Amino acid sequence: MDIHRVCALIAQNALSSLEDVTPDQIAYFRRRVEGAASIFCVAQGRSGYVLRCFCMRLMHMGYRAYFAGETVTPPMGPGDILVALSGSGRTSCTCALIERAKAAGGRTFGILGTRHSPMEGSLDDVISIEVKSSDPNETGTVSLIQPLGSPFEQAAFMLLEAVAQDLFERQGGDQRALQQRHTNLE
């Protein structure tokens, strides 16, 4: 295996999956995060690990950010936002938490890998990441480079890192402030 070639293909696939995400969509998402009293994140499986990275970085920047389902997660209410990440847009427990967030008066924002999914219809706002196939004859959201949802998760990670970078720069880019909020129990 030529590791550099494989890494380049993976990166290229993730970047091509983000081509349809507009700067206006990102700015809107960023404003929703900035304006929320608290940010709650929800995702399952590998998408959950990706979203936990974003949630942690928000906490480092001083936002009240929580991952839904953890024992230290406070209640959600008006003025808060729930950010959901799902490649399929069908994960039942994530769908249920979106409904609970709305019932609590919170806003909901999803980053989804599948258009016209059950989850899309229940979210207030959505960014779609459509994974492009490496086969020009292939249509849909299936990648021939990697298994299962890996391309979606990698594109979502890149997108969320870019949003975190934008938020960080808007705060003045002070690494020391982030370090003060970084755990010291590791």
Buried (B, 14 or more C-beta within 10 A) or exposed (E): EEEEEEEEBBEEBBEBBBEEBEEEBBEBBBEBBEEBEBBBBBBBBBBBEBBBBBBBBBBBBEBEBBBBEEEEBEEBEEEBBBBBBBBBBBBEEBBEBBEBBBEBEBBBBBBBBBEEBBBBEBBBBBBBBBBBBBEEEEEEBEBEBBEEBBBBBBBBBBBBBBBBEBBBEEBEEEEEBBEEEEEEEE
